[in-house]
Amino acid sequence: MWSKLQIFGFRALWSPYFLLYVLFIAIAYYLITGPLRQKFGGNVEKPTVKQQVSFYFGLFLLYVMKGSPIDLMSHILLMAHMIQMAFYYLVFPILIIRGIPTWVWQKVFRIKGLSAILRLFTKPLIAVLVFNGLFSIYHIPAILDYSKSHEIVHAIFSIILLFAAFCMWWPLFTPIKEQQTMKPLFKILYIFGNGVLITPACGLIMFSSMPLYATYSDAQAWINALSLCVPVDVLQGITLSGPELFSDITTLHDQQAGGIIMKVLQEFIYGGILAKVFYSWFHSENRGIDPIPNT
């Protein structure tokens, strides 16, 4: 497949402009939490090495999922799309939350207007329902196909879903002490609830007996989706018949595999967090320390 993808060119494969955007965020993080941190008032501390590693690895993951050939492949194979979704929404937010110093988050939560929105959507019940509801809605065939063929709609939906993912993880990983109100048992139930609520979307995809998405089965809809990451002049200069040109797997089998991959990755990620909760709970029971220390 790699040799076939080369026809789309360097810009489509490696998204250099997106790489500059990621580098800009990395530099801003370094300056705000490092040399310029005193300008934000008080004796604010530099992020720990662990926080820095978490944040920069999060940015690396962001580029891999949204700027590398994986992003292009996500418009060709539903399997790649689901891998992208799993790491972008279920791993990336955790790394960023844990990587940003507490004092930065405290200032974010004090921003007038934004504070009320954040406090509402990070309430556990609202957070879990909104994220999983939006995830399921996004994978309704008509909505996904429409989103994949309209760049602005696709960008808006991606931003909203990413915001919902941050809010969903916040109750578990918030570094702000006064917001660490969820007890260990509720954290476990929260993780289980997420796993249950995301299952219908995966099941719809896994058990369908026919291709659901025109984006991956109709040649014209597929080309429209490719235009989200491939420059128009490149698309106009090549002849494409459909996604089957790049893979030997059938559209239906790709779809079913995509649903399975999403469910397995989700279970693996949630399982790892659940294990951490159990481990921390067991070792902190006699010390009165809440599981999942956040920094």
TAPEHU-V490718 format. One record per backbone hydrogen bond with DSSP energy under -0.5 kcal/mol. NH is the residue of the N-H (numbers start at 1). CO is the residue of the C=O. E is the energy in kcal/mol with one decimal. If there is no record, write none. Layout:
BEGIN
nh=NH co=CO e=E
nh=NH co=CO e=E
END
This chain:
BEGIN
nh=5 co=1 e=-2.1
nh=6 co=2 e=-0.9
nh=7 co=4 e=-1.4
nh=8 co=5 e=-2.0
nh=9 co=6 e=-1.5
nh=12 co=8 e=-0.5
nh=13 co=9 e=-1.7
nh=14 co=10 e=-2.9
nh=15 co=11 e=-1.6
nh=19 co=15 e=-2.0
nh=20 co=16 e=-1.9
nh=21 co=17 e=-1.7
nh=22 co=18 e=-2.3
nh=23 co=19 e=-2.5
nh=24 co=20 e=-2.2
nh=25 co=21 e=-1.8
nh=26 co=22 e=-2.2
nh=27 co=23 e=-2.5
nh=28 co=24 e=-2.6
nh=29 co=25 e=-2.6
nh=30 co=26 e=-2.2
nh=31 co=27 e=-2.6
nh=32 co=28 e=-2.9
nh=33 co=29 e=-2.3
nh=34 co=30 e=-0.8
nh=36 co=31 e=-2.6
nh=37 co=34 e=-1.5
nh=39 co=36 e=-1.4
nh=40 co=37 e=-1.7
nh=41 co=38 e=-1.6
nh=44 co=42 e=-1.4
nh=52 co=48 e=-2.5
nh=53 co=49 e=-2.7
nh=54 co=50 e=-2.2
nh=55 co=51 e=-2.7
nh=56 co=52 e=-2.7
nh=57 co=53 e=-2.4
nh=58 co=54 e=-1.9
nh=59 co=55 e=-2.1
nh=60 co=56 e=-2.2
nh=61 co=57 e=-2.7
nh=62 co=58 e=-2.3
nh=63 co=59 e=-2.3
nh=64 co=60 e=-2.4
nh=65 co=61 e=-2.6
nh=66 co=62 e=-2.4
nh=67 co=63 e=-2.8
nh=68 co=63 e=-1.3
nh=71 co=68 e=-1.7
nh=72 co=68 e=-0.8
nh=73 co=69 e=-2.9
nh=74 co=70 e=-1.7
nh=75 co=72 e=-1.5
nh=76 co=73 e=-1.6
nh=77 co=73 e=-3.1
nh=81 co=77 e=-1.7
nh=82 co=78 e=-2.3
nh=83 co=79 e=-2.0
nh=84 co=80 e=-2.4
nh=85 co=81 e=-2.5
nh=86 co=82 e=-2.5
nh=87 co=83 e=-2.0
nh=88 co=84 e=-2.5
nh=89 co=85 e=-2.3
nh=90 co=86 e=-1.8
nh=91 co=87 e=-1.0
nh=92 co=87 e=-2.6
nh=95 co=91 e=-1.9
nh=96 co=92 e=-2.0
nh=97 co=93 e=-2.8
nh=98 co=94 e=-2.5
nh=99 co=95 e=-1.2
nh=100 co=96 e=-1.5
nh=104 co=101 e=-0.8
nh=105 co=101 e=-1.6
nh=106 co=102 e=-2.5
nh=107 co=103 e=-1.6
nh=108 co=104 e=-2.1
nh=109 co=105 e=-2.4
nh=110 co=107 e=-0.8
nh=111 co=108 e=-1.3
nh=114 co=112 e=-0.8
nh=115 co=111 e=-2.7
nh=117 co=113 e=-0.9
nh=118 co=114 e=-2.7
nh=119 co=115 e=-2.6
nh=120 co=116 e=-1.6
nh=121 co=117 e=-2.6
nh=122 co=118 e=-1.4
nh=123 co=120 e=-1.2
nh=127 co=123 e=-3.2
nh=128 co=124 e=-2.5
nh=129 co=125 e=-1.8
nh=130 co=126 e=-2.8
nh=131 co=127 e=-2.2
nh=132 co=128 e=-1.7
nh=133 co=129 e=-2.1
nh=134 co=130 e=-2.7
nh=135 co=131 e=-2.6
nh=136 co=132 e=-2.1
nh=137 co=133 e=-2.5
nh=138 co=134 e=-2.8
nh=139 co=135 e=-1.1
nh=140 co=137 e=-1.7
nh=143 co=140 e=-0.8
nh=144 co=140 e=-2.5
nh=145 co=141 e=-2.6
nh=146 co=142 e=-1.8
nh=147 co=143 e=-2.7
nh=148 co=144 e=-2.6
nh=149 co=145 e=-0.7
nh=149 co=146 e=-0.7
nh=150 co=147 e=-1.1
nh=154 co=150 e=-2.7
nh=155 co=151 e=-2.4
nh=156 co=152 e=-2.6
nh=157 co=153 e=-2.7
nh=158 co=154 e=-2.2
nh=159 co=155 e=-2.3
nh=160 co=156 e=-2.5
nh=161 co=157 e=-2.5
nh=162 co=158 e=-2.1
nh=163 co=159 e=-2.5
nh=164 co=160 e=-2.3
nh=165 co=161 e=-1.9
nh=166 co=162 e=-2.3
nh=167 co=163 e=-2.3
nh=168 co=164 e=-2.2
nh=169 co=165 e=-2.0
nh=170 co=166 e=-1.6
nh=171 co=167 e=-0.7
nh=172 co=169 e=-1.1
nh=173 co=169 e=-2.0
nh=174 co=170 e=-2.1
nh=177 co=175 e=-0.7
nh=179 co=176 e=-1.8
nh=180 co=177 e=-1.7
nh=181 co=179 e=-1.9
nh=187 co=183 e=-2.1
nh=188 co=184 e=-2.0
nh=189 co=185 e=-2.3
nh=190 co=186 e=-2.4
nh=191 co=187 e=-2.2
nh=192 co=188 e=-2.3
nh=193 co=189 e=-2.7
nh=194 co=190 e=-2.0
nh=195 co=191 e=-2.0
nh=196 co=192 e=-2.3
nh=197 co=193 e=-2.6
nh=198 co=194 e=-1.6
nh=199 co=195 e=-0.5
nh=199 co=196 e=-0.8
nh=200 co=196 e=-0.6
nh=202 co=198 e=-1.4
nh=203 co=199 e=-3.2
nh=204 co=200 e=-2.5
nh=205 co=201 e=-1.4
nh=206 co=202 e=-2.7
nh=207 co=203 e=-2.6
nh=208 co=204 e=-0.6
nh=214 co=212 e=-0.6
nh=216 co=213 e=-1.2
nh=217 co=213 e=-0.6
nh=217 co=214 e=-0.8
nh=218 co=214 e=-3.0
nh=219 co=217 e=-0.5
nh=222 co=218 e=-2.5
nh=223 co=219 e=-2.2
nh=224 co=220 e=-2.2
nh=225 co=221 e=-1.9
nh=226 co=222 e=-2.2
nh=227 co=223 e=-1.4
nh=228 co=225 e=-1.7
nh=229 co=226 e=-1.9
nh=230 co=226 e=-2.3
nh=234 co=231 e=-0.8
nh=235 co=231 e=-2.0
nh=236 co=232 e=-2.4
nh=237 co=233 e=-0.6
nh=237 co=234 e=-0.8
nh=238 co=235 e=-1.1
nh=240 co=238 e=-0.5
nh=245 co=242 e=-1.9
nh=246 co=243 e=-1.9
nh=247 co=244 e=-0.5
nh=254 co=250 e=-2.5
nh=255 co=251 e=-2.2
nh=256 co=252 e=-2.6
nh=257 co=253 e=-2.6
nh=258 co=254 e=-2.2
nh=259 co=255 e=-1.9
nh=260 co=256 e=-2.0
nh=261 co=257 e=-2.9
nh=262 co=258 e=-2.3
nh=263 co=259 e=-2.0
nh=264 co=260 e=-2.9
nh=265 co=261 e=-2.9
nh=266 co=262 e=-2.4
nh=267 co=263 e=-2.4
nh=268 co=264 e=-2.4
nh=269 co=265 e=-2.7
nh=270 co=266 e=-2.9
nh=271 co=267 e=-2.4
nh=272 co=268 e=-2.0
nh=273 co=269 e=-1.9
nh=274 co=270 e=-2.8
nh=275 co=271 e=-2.5
nh=276 co=272 e=-1.8
nh=277 co=273 e=-2.3
nh=278 co=274 e=-2.5
nh=279 co=275 e=-2.7
nh=280 co=276 e=-2.9
nh=281 co=277 e=-2.7
nh=282 co=278 e=-2.6
nh=283 co=279 e=-2.1
nh=284 co=280 e=-1.3
nh=285 co=281 e=-1.0
nh=287 co=284 e=-1.0
nh=288 co=284 e=-1.6
nh=289 co=284 e=-1.3
END
